[in-house]
Amino acid sequence: MAHNVPAKTYTNVLWALLGLTIVTVAIARIPLGTAGNIALGLLVAVTKASLVTLFFMHLKYEQRWWAGIVLFPLTLVLIIIFSNLPDTGANRDFTTPAVKVIPKEGRGGPAH
């Protein structure tokens, strides 16, 4: 079923997305700690993604069963991501670089 959405709606969503982009940049410059910046940044990103899917992808005007089709895979992705976070946090030392550089000891190695 086609919906006639006024151009003013798209303009308002555009301004909201531009404003949220500015908020995202501002959040990156405010020292809220790593977890605080990530949480707030994700909140803004989810809000922006919701605006895009609701208005530009017209999910707001679709039948409600579409919500299940969209939310089910999203829920699975979130379960996978959040189930891996404790393991990642427990097994990673964030004080040292992720890649250890081993210096070369000549062309043939130490037995040369």
N, CA, C and O atoms as a GROMACS GRO file, in nm:
protein
  448
    1MET      N    1   0.085  -0.116   0.000
    1MET     CA    2   0.000   0.000   0.000
    1MET      C    3   0.090   0.124   0.000
    1MET      O    4   0.179   0.136   0.085
    2ALA      N    5   0.069   0.212  -0.093
    2ALA     CA    6   0.152   0.331  -0.106
    2ALA      C    7   0.107   0.439  -0.007
    2ALA      O    8  -0.012   0.458   0.016
    3HIS      N    9   0.204   0.507   0.048
    3HIS     CA   10   0.176   0.618   0.139
    3HIS      C   11   0.238   0.744   0.083
    3HIS      O   12   0.353   0.743   0.038
    4ASN      N   13   0.164   0.850   0.087
    4ASN     CA   14   0.217   0.978   0.045
    4ASN      C   15   0.274   1.048   0.168
    4ASN      O   16   0.200   1.099   0.252
    5VAL      N   17   0.404   1.048   0.176
    5VAL     CA   18   0.472   1.111   0.289
    5VAL      C   19   0.509   1.252   0.246
    5VAL      O   20   0.572   1.271   0.142
    6PRO      N   21   0.472   1.351   0.326
    6PRO     CA   22   0.508   1.488   0.288
    6PRO      C   23   0.659   1.509   0.289
    6PRO      O   24   0.732   1.448   0.367
    7ALA      N   25   0.704   1.598   0.200
    7ALA     CA   26   0.847   1.628   0.192
    7ALA      C   27   0.898   1.687   0.322
    7ALA      O   28   1.015   1.672   0.355
    8LYS      N   29   0.812   1.754   0.397
    8LYS     CA   30   0.852   1.814   0.525
    8LYS      C   31   0.896   1.705   0.624
    8LYS      O   32   0.985   1.729   0.706
    9THR      N   33   0.835   1.588   0.617
    9THR     CA   34   0.876   1.477   0.703
    9THR      C   35   1.019   1.436   0.674
    9THR      O   36   1.099   1.418   0.766
   10TYR      N   37   1.052   1.421   0.545
   10TYR     CA   38   1.188   1.385   0.508
   10TYR      C   39   1.288   1.494   0.546
   10TYR      O   40   1.400   1.464   0.587
   11THR      N   41   1.246   1.618   0.532
   11THR     CA   42   1.334   1.729   0.570
   11THR      C   43   1.361   1.727   0.720
   11THR      O   44   1.474   1.748   0.763
   12ASN      N   45   1.256   1.702   0.799
   12ASN     CA   46   1.273   1.696   0.944
   12ASN      C   47   1.364   1.580   0.986
   12ASN      O   48   1.446   1.594   1.076
   13VAL      N   49   1.348   1.466   0.919
   13VAL     CA   50   1.434   1.352   0.949
   13VAL      C   51   1.578   1.384   0.909
   13VAL      O   52   1.672   1.347   0.980
   14LEU      N   53   1.596   1.451   0.797
   14LEU     CA   54   1.730   1.492   0.755
   14LEU      C   55   1.794   1.582   0.860
   14LEU      O   56   1.910   1.560   0.896
   15TRP      N   57   1.722   1.681   0.909
   15TRP     CA   58   1.776   1.770   1.011
   15TRP      C   59   1.807   1.695   1.140
   15TRP      O   60   1.907   1.723   1.206
   16ALA      N   61   1.721   1.599   1.175
   16ALA     CA   62   1.747   1.518   1.295
   16ALA      C   63   1.874   1.436   1.278
   16ALA      O   64   1.954   1.425   1.371
   17LEU      N   65   1.894   1.377   1.159
   17LEU     CA   66   2.014   1.298   1.135
   17LEU      C   67   2.139   1.386   1.137
   17LEU      O   68   2.242   1.346   1.191
   18LEU      N   69   2.131   1.504   1.079
   18LEU     CA   70   2.245   1.596   1.083
   18LEU      C   71   2.275   1.640   1.227
   18LEU      O   72   2.391   1.647   1.266
   19GLY      N   73   2.171   1.668   1.303
   19GLY     CA   74   2.190   1.706   1.443
   19GLY      C   75   2.252   1.593   1.524
   19GLY      O   76   2.340   1.616   1.607
   20LEU      N   77   2.205   1.470   1.501
   20LEU     CA   78   2.261   1.356   1.573
   20LEU      C   79   2.405   1.328   1.531
   20LEU      O   80   2.483   1.278   1.612
   21THR      N   81   2.441   1.359   1.407
   21THR     CA   82   2.580   1.345   1.365
   21THR      C   83   2.668   1.443   1.440
   21THR      O   84   2.778   1.408   1.482
   22ILE      N   85   2.620   1.564   1.457
   22ILE     CA   86   2.694   1.663   1.536
   22ILE      C   87   2.707   1.617   1.681
   22ILE      O   88   2.812   1.635   1.743
   23VAL      N   89   2.600   1.559   1.734
   23VAL     CA   90   2.604   1.506   1.871
   23VAL      C   91   2.707   1.395   1.881
   23VAL      O   92   2.780   1.387   1.981
   24THR      N   93   2.716   1.309   1.780
   24THR     CA   94   2.814   1.201   1.781
   24THR      C   95   2.956   1.255   1.786
   24THR      O   96   3.040   1.204   1.860
   25VAL      N   97   2.984   1.358   1.707
   25VAL     CA   98   3.117   1.419   1.708
   25VAL      C   99   3.145   1.483   1.844
   25VAL      O  100   3.256   1.473   1.896
   26ALA      N  101   3.045   1.548   1.901
   26ALA     CA  102   3.062   1.610   2.033
   26ALA      C  103   3.088   1.505   2.140
   26ALA      O  104   3.170   1.526   2.230
   27ILE      N  105   3.018   1.392   2.132
   27ILE     CA  106   3.037   1.285   2.230
   27ILE      C  107   3.182   1.234   2.224
   27ILE      O  108   3.241   1.204   2.328
   28ALA      N  109   3.236   1.224   2.105
   28ALA     CA  110   3.373   1.174   2.090
   28ALA      C  111   3.475   1.267   2.156
   28ALA      O  112   3.583   1.223   2.194
   29ARG      N  113   3.441   1.394   2.170
   29ARG     CA  114   3.534   1.490   2.229
   29ARG      C  115   3.515   1.509   2.379
   29ARG      O  116   3.596   1.574   2.444
   30ILE      N  117   3.409   1.452   2.435
   30ILE     CA  118   3.383   1.463   2.578
   30ILE      C  119   3.440   1.340   2.648
   30ILE      O  120   3.406   1.228   2.610
   31PRO      N  121   3.526   1.357   2.749
   31PRO     CA  122   3.584   1.241   2.817
   31PRO      C  123   3.487   1.179   2.917
   31PRO      O  124   3.482   1.218   3.034
   32LEU      N  125   3.410   1.083   2.871
   32LEU     CA  126   3.316   1.011   2.957
   32LEU      C  127   3.370   0.874   2.997
   32LEU      O  128   3.298   0.795   3.058
   33GLY      N  129   3.494   0.846   2.963
   33GLY     CA  130   3.548   0.713   2.984
   33GLY      C  131   3.516   0.628   2.862
   33GLY      O  132   3.425   0.661   2.785
   34THR      N  133   3.589   0.523   2.845
   34THR     CA  134   3.569   0.438   2.728
   34THR      C  135   3.428   0.382   2.722
   34THR      O  136   3.363   0.390   2.618
   35ALA      N  137   3.381   0.326   2.832
   35ALA     CA  138   3.248   0.266   2.832
   35ALA      C  139   3.139   0.371   2.812
   35ALA      O  140   3.041   0.346   2.742
   36GLY      N  141   3.156   0.486   2.872
   36GLY     CA  142   3.056   0.592   2.858
   36GLY      C  143   3.046   0.644   2.716
   36GLY      O  144   2.937   0.662   2.662
   37ASN      N  145   3.161   0.668   2.654
   37ASN     CA  146   3.161   0.715   2.516
   37ASN      C  147   3.102   0.610   2.421
   37ASN      O  148   3.026   0.643   2.330
   38ILE      N  149   3.138   0.485   2.443
   38ILE     CA  150   3.086   0.379   2.356
   38ILE      C  151   2.935   0.365   2.374
   38ILE      O  152   2.862   0.355   2.275
   39ALA      N  153   2.888   0.364   2.497
   39ALA     CA  154   2.745   0.347   2.523
   39ALA      C  155   2.665   0.462   2.463
   39ALA      O  156   2.563   0.440   2.398
   40LEU      N  157   2.711   0.584   2.486
   40LEU     CA  158   2.639   0.700   2.433
   40LEU      C  159   2.646   0.704   2.281
   40LEU      O  160   2.548   0.738   2.215
   41GLY      N  161   2.762   0.670   2.225
   41GLY     CA  162   2.775   0.665   2.079
   41GLY      C  163   2.684   0.561   2.017
   41GLY      O  164   2.623   0.586   1.913
   42LEU      N  165   2.674   0.444   2.080
   42LEU     CA  166   2.584   0.340   2.030
   42LEU      C  167   2.438   0.382   2.039
   42LEU      O  168   2.359   0.351   1.951
   43LEU      N  169   2.403   0.452   2.146
   43LEU     CA  170   2.266   0.500   2.161
   43LEU      C  171   2.230   0.596   2.048
   43LEU      O  172   2.122   0.587   1.990
   44VAL      N  173   2.320   0.687   2.017
   44VAL     CA  174   2.296   0.781   1.907
   44VAL      C  175   2.291   0.706   1.773
   44VAL      O  176   2.206   0.736   1.689
   45ALA      N  177   2.380   0.610   1.754
   45ALA     CA  178   2.382   0.533   1.629
   45ALA      C  179   2.253   0.453   1.610
   45ALA      O  180   2.200   0.446   1.500
   46VAL      N  181   2.202   0.394   1.717
   46VAL     CA  182   2.077   0.318   1.708
   46VAL      C  183   1.961   0.412   1.677
   46VAL      O  184   1.871   0.377   1.600
   47THR      N  185   1.963   0.530   1.737
   47THR     CA  186   1.858   0.628   1.709
   47THR      C  187   1.861   0.669   1.562
   47THR      O  188   1.756   0.678   1.498
   48LYS      N  189   1.980   0.695   1.508
   48LYS     CA  190   1.992   0.733   1.368
   48LYS      C  191   1.948   0.618   1.276
   48LYS      O  192   1.878   0.641   1.177
   49ALA      N  193   1.989   0.497   1.308
   49ALA     CA  194   1.950   0.382   1.227
   49ALA      C  195   1.798   0.362   1.230
   49ALA      O  196   1.738   0.324   1.130
   50SER      N  197   1.739   0.387   1.346
   50SER     CA  198   1.593   0.374   1.358
   50SER      C  199   1.522   0.477   1.270
   50SER      O  200   1.423   0.444   1.205
   51LEU      N  201   1.571   0.599   1.269
   51LEU     CA  202   1.511   0.701   1.184
   51LEU      C  203   1.520   0.663   1.037
   51LEU      O  204   1.424   0.680   0.961
   52VAL      N  205   1.636   0.612   0.996
   52VAL     CA  206   1.653   0.573   0.856
   52VAL      C  207   1.559   0.459   0.820
   52VAL      O  208   1.493   0.464   0.716
   53THR      N  209   1.552   0.356   0.904
   53THR     CA  210   1.466   0.242   0.871
   53THR      C  211   1.318   0.278   0.878
   53THR      O  212   1.239   0.231   0.796
   54LEU      N  213   1.280   0.361   0.972
   54LEU     CA  214   1.139   0.396   0.985
   54LEU      C  215   1.091   0.485   0.871
   54LEU      O  216   0.983   0.462   0.816
   55PHE      N  217   1.168   0.585   0.834
   55PHE     CA  218   1.119   0.682   0.738
   55PHE      C  219   1.171   0.658   0.596
   55PHE      O  220   1.092   0.652   0.503
   56PHE      N  221   1.302   0.645   0.578
   56PHE     CA  222   1.354   0.629   0.443
   56PHE      C  223   1.327   0.490   0.387
   56PHE      O  224   1.314   0.474   0.265
   57MET      N  225   1.319   0.389   0.472
   57MET     CA  226   1.286   0.254   0.426
   57MET      C  227   1.138   0.225   0.443
   57MET      O  228   1.093   0.114   0.413
   58HIS      N  229   1.062   0.322   0.489
   58HIS     CA  230   0.916   0.318   0.499
   58HIS      C  231   0.862   0.208   0.591
   58HIS      O  232   0.749   0.164   0.573
   59LEU      N  233   0.940   0.163   0.687
   59LEU     CA  234   0.890   0.060   0.778
   59LEU      C  235   0.784   0.114   0.873
   59LEU      O  236   0.704   0.038   0.926
   60LYS      N  237   0.782   0.243   0.893
   60LYS     CA  238   0.679   0.303   0.978
   60LYS      C  239   0.541   0.284   0.919
   60LYS      O  240   0.442   0.274   0.992
   61TYR      N  241   0.533   0.278   0.788
   61TYR     CA  242   0.404   0.271   0.721
   61TYR      C  243   0.367   0.130   0.675
   61TYR      O  244   0.264   0.111   0.610
   62GLU      N  245   0.449   0.033   0.708
   62GLU     CA  246   0.422  -0.105   0.669
   62GLU      C  247   0.334  -0.173   0.773
   62GLU      O  248   0.307  -0.119   0.880
   63GLN      N  249   0.291  -0.293   0.738
   63GLN     CA  250   0.212  -0.371   0.833
   63GLN      C  251   0.300  -0.416   0.949
   63GLN      O  252   0.422  -0.427   0.934
   64ARG      N  253   0.240  -0.441   1.062
   64ARG     CA  254   0.315  -0.469   1.185
   64ARG      C  255   0.393  -0.600   1.181
   64ARG      O  256   0.490  -0.614   1.255
   65TRP      N  257   0.356  -0.696   1.098
   65TRP     CA  258   0.430  -0.823   1.096
   65TRP      C  259   0.571  -0.804   1.042
   65TRP      O  260   0.657  -0.888   1.065
   66TRP      N  261   0.595  -0.694   0.969
   66TRP     CA  262   0.730  -0.664   0.922
   66TRP      C  263   0.824  -0.638   1.038
   66TRP      O  264   0.944  -0.663   1.029
   67ALA      N  265   0.770  -0.587   1.147
   67ALA     CA  266   0.854  -0.558   1.264
   67ALA      C  267   0.920  -0.686   1.314
   67ALA      O  268   1.037  -0.685   1.352
   68GLY      N  269   0.846  -0.796   1.313
   68GLY     CA  270   0.903  -0.924   1.354
   68GLY      C  271   1.014  -0.970   1.262
   68GLY      O  272   1.114  -1.025   1.308
   69ILE      N  273   0.997  -0.948   1.133
   69ILE     CA  274   1.099  -0.987   1.037
   69ILE      C  275   1.226  -0.904   1.057
   69ILE      O  276   1.337  -0.955   1.039
   70VAL      N  277   1.211  -0.780   1.095
   70VAL     CA  278   1.327  -0.694   1.117
   70VAL      C  279   1.388  -0.719   1.254
   70VAL      O  280   1.510  -0.725   1.266
   71LEU      N  281   1.306  -0.734   1.356
   71LEU     CA  282   1.356  -0.744   1.493
   71LEU      C  283   1.416  -0.881   1.526
   71LEU      O  284   1.506  -0.889   1.610
   72PHE      N  285   1.368  -0.987   1.465
   72PHE     CA  286   1.421  -1.120   1.496
   72PHE      C  287   1.570  -1.133   1.462
   72PHE      O  288   1.647  -1.172   1.549
   73PRO      N  289   1.614  -1.101   1.339
   73PRO     CA  290   1.758  -1.110   1.312
   73PRO      C  291   1.839  -1.009   1.393
   73PRO      O  292   1.951  -1.039   1.434
   74LEU      N  293   1.783  -0.892   1.417
   74LEU     CA  294   1.852  -0.793   1.498
   74LEU      C  295   1.875  -0.846   1.640
   74LEU      O  296   1.981  -0.825   1.698
   75THR      N  297   1.776  -0.914   1.694
   75THR     CA  298   1.789  -0.974   1.826
   75THR      C  299   1.898  -1.081   1.827
   75THR      O  300   1.977  -1.088   1.920
   76LEU      N  301   1.902  -1.163   1.723
   76LEU     CA  302   2.006  -1.266   1.716
   76LEU      C  303   2.146  -1.205   1.709
   76LEU      O  304   2.239  -1.254   1.773
   77VAL      N  305   2.161  -1.100   1.631
   77VAL     CA  306   2.291  -1.033   1.620
   77VAL      C  307   2.332  -0.975   1.755
   77VAL      O  308   2.448  -0.988   1.795
   78LEU      N  309   2.238  -0.912   1.824
   78LEU     CA  310   2.270  -0.855   1.955
   78LEU      C  311   2.308  -0.963   2.056
   78LEU      O  312   2.397  -0.942   2.138
   79ILE      N  313   2.240  -1.077   2.051
   79ILE     CA  314   2.275  -1.188   2.141
   79ILE      C  315   2.418  -1.235   2.113
   79ILE      O  316   2.495  -1.257   2.206
   80ILE      N  317   2.452  -1.249   1.986
   80ILE     CA  318   2.588  -1.294   1.951
   80ILE      C  319   2.692  -1.192   1.996
   80ILE      O  320   2.794  -1.229   2.054
   81ILE      N  321   2.667  -1.065   1.971
   81ILE     CA  322   2.764  -0.962   2.009
   81ILE      C  323   2.781  -0.957   2.160
   81ILE      O  324   2.893  -0.960   2.210
   82PHE      N  325   2.670  -0.949   2.233
   82PHE     CA  326   2.681  -0.932   2.378
   82PHE      C  327   2.726  -1.060   2.449
   82PHE      O  328   2.780  -1.052   2.559
   83SER      N  329   2.706  -1.176   2.388
   83SER     CA  330   2.757  -1.298   2.450
   83SER      C  331   2.908  -1.309   2.434
   83SER      O  332   2.973  -1.380   2.511
   84ASN      N  333   2.965  -1.240   2.337
   84ASN     CA  334   3.111  -1.241   2.318
   84ASN      C  335   3.183  -1.133   2.398
   84ASN      O  336   3.305  -1.143   2.417
   85LEU      N  337   3.114  -1.033   2.445
   85LEU     CA  338   3.179  -0.924   2.517
   85LEU      C  339   3.250  -0.969   2.645
   85LEU      O  340   3.363  -0.926   2.668
   86PRO      N  341   3.190  -1.052   2.730
   86PRO     CA  342   3.263  -1.092   2.851
   86PRO      C  343   3.392  -1.168   2.818
   86PRO      O  344   3.494  -1.149   2.885
   87ASP      N  345   3.388  -1.253   2.719
   87ASP     CA  346   3.507  -1.329   2.682
   87ASP      C  347   3.615  -1.237   2.627
   87ASP      O  348   3.732  -1.253   2.659
   88THR      N  349   3.576  -1.142   2.545
   88THR     CA  350   3.672  -1.048   2.488
   88THR      C  351   3.735  -0.963   2.597
   88THR      O  352   3.856  -0.940   2.596
   89GLY      N  353   3.654  -0.915   2.690
   89GLY     CA  354   3.706  -0.832   2.798
   89GLY      C  355   3.794  -0.909   2.894
   89GLY      O  356   3.888  -0.852   2.950
   90ALA      N  357   3.766  -1.036   2.916
   90ALA     CA  358   3.842  -1.116   3.012
   90ALA      C  359   3.976  -1.164   2.956
   90ALA      O  360   4.069  -1.189   3.032
   91ASN      N  361   3.985  -1.177   2.826
   91ASN     CA  362   4.105  -1.237   2.766
   91ASN      C  363   4.194  -1.138   2.693
   91ASN      O  364   4.285  -1.180   2.622
   92ARG      N  365   4.171  -1.012   2.707
   92ARG     CA  366   4.251  -0.914   2.634
   92ARG      C  367   4.314  -0.816   2.733
   92ARG      O  368   4.246  -0.759   2.818
   93ASP      N  369   4.444  -0.799   2.721
   93ASP     CA  370   4.514  -0.701   2.802
   93ASP      C  371   4.520  -0.572   2.722
   93ASP      O  372   4.592  -0.563   2.622
   94PHE      N  373   4.444  -0.473   2.766
   94PHE     CA  374   4.433  -0.349   2.690
   94PHE      C  375   4.547  -0.252   2.716
   94PHE      O  376   4.549  -0.142   2.661
   95THR      N  377   4.643  -0.291   2.800
   95THR     CA  378   4.756  -0.202   2.827
   95THR      C  379   4.872  -0.224   2.734
   95THR      O  380   4.962  -0.140   2.726
   96THR      N  381   4.873  -0.335   2.661
   96THR     CA  382   4.982  -0.364   2.568
   96THR      C  383   4.927  -0.365   2.426
   96THR      O  384   4.807  -0.386   2.407
   97PRO      N  385   5.012  -0.344   2.327
   97PRO     CA  386   4.964  -0.348   2.188
   97PRO      C  387   4.912  -0.486   2.151
   97PRO      O  388   4.957  -0.587   2.206
   98ALA      N  389   4.818  -0.490   2.059
   98ALA     CA  390   4.759  -0.617   2.018
   98ALA      C  391   4.857  -0.702   1.938
   98ALA      O  392   4.848  -0.825   1.940
   99VAL      N  393   4.951  -0.639   1.869
   99VAL     CA  394   5.048  -0.711   1.786
   99VAL      C  395   5.186  -0.693   1.848
   99VAL      O  396   5.230  -0.581   1.873
  100LYS      N  397   5.252  -0.804   1.873
  100LYS     CA  398   5.387  -0.798   1.929
  100LYS      C  399   5.487  -0.803   1.814
  100LYS      O  400   5.483  -0.894   1.731
  101VAL      N  401   5.575  -0.706   1.810
  101VAL     CA  402   5.675  -0.698   1.704
  101VAL      C  403   5.800  -0.771   1.750
  101VAL      O  404   5.857  -0.739   1.854
  102ILE      N  405   5.843  -0.869   1.670
  102ILE     CA  406   5.964  -0.945   1.701
  102ILE      C  407   6.073  -0.896   1.607
  102ILE      O  408   6.057  -0.905   1.485
  103PRO      N  409   6.184  -0.844   1.662
  103PRO     CA  410   6.289  -0.791   1.573
  103PRO      C  411   6.359  -0.903   1.498
  103PRO      O  412   6.375  -1.014   1.548
  104LYS      N  413   6.401  -0.871   1.377
  104LYS     CA  414   6.477  -0.966   1.296
  104LYS      C  415   6.619  -0.973   1.349
  104LYS      O  416   6.675  -0.873   1.394
  105GLU      N  417   6.677  -1.092   1.344
  105GLU     CA  418   6.815  -1.110   1.389
  105GLU      C  419   6.903  -1.150   1.271
  105GLU      O  420   6.983  -1.243   1.282
  106GLY      N  421   6.890  -1.082   1.164
  106GLY     CA  422   6.968  -1.116   1.046
  106GLY      C  423   6.885  -1.196   0.948
  106GLY      O  424   6.772  -1.234   0.977
  107ARG      N  425   6.942  -1.221   0.833
  107ARG     CA  426   6.868  -1.288   0.727
  107ARG      C  427   6.841  -1.434   0.758
  107ARG      O  428   6.732  -1.484   0.727
  108GLY      N  429   6.934  -1.502   0.816
  108GLY     CA  430   6.918  -1.646   0.840
  108GLY      C  431   6.865  -1.679   0.979
  108GLY      O  432   6.843  -1.797   1.008
  109GLY      N  433   6.843  -1.584   1.064
  109GLY     CA  434   6.793  -1.612   1.196
  109GLY      C  435   6.907  -1.623   1.297
  109GLY      O  436   7.022  -1.597   1.261
  110PRO      N  437   6.879  -1.661   1.421
  110PRO     CA  438   6.980  -1.663   1.527
  110PRO      C  439   7.083  -1.774   1.508
  110PRO      O  440   7.192  -1.762   1.564
  111ALA      N  441   7.057  -1.879   1.436
  111ALA     CA  442   7.152  -1.990   1.419
  111ALA      C  443   7.256  -1.962   1.313
  111ALA      O  444   7.334  -2.051   1.280
  112HIS      N  445   7.262  -1.847   1.261
  112HIS     CA  446   7.352  -1.812   1.154
  112HIS      C  447   7.493  -1.791   1.195
  112HIS      O  448   7.578  -1.761   1.111
   0.00000   0.00000   0.00000
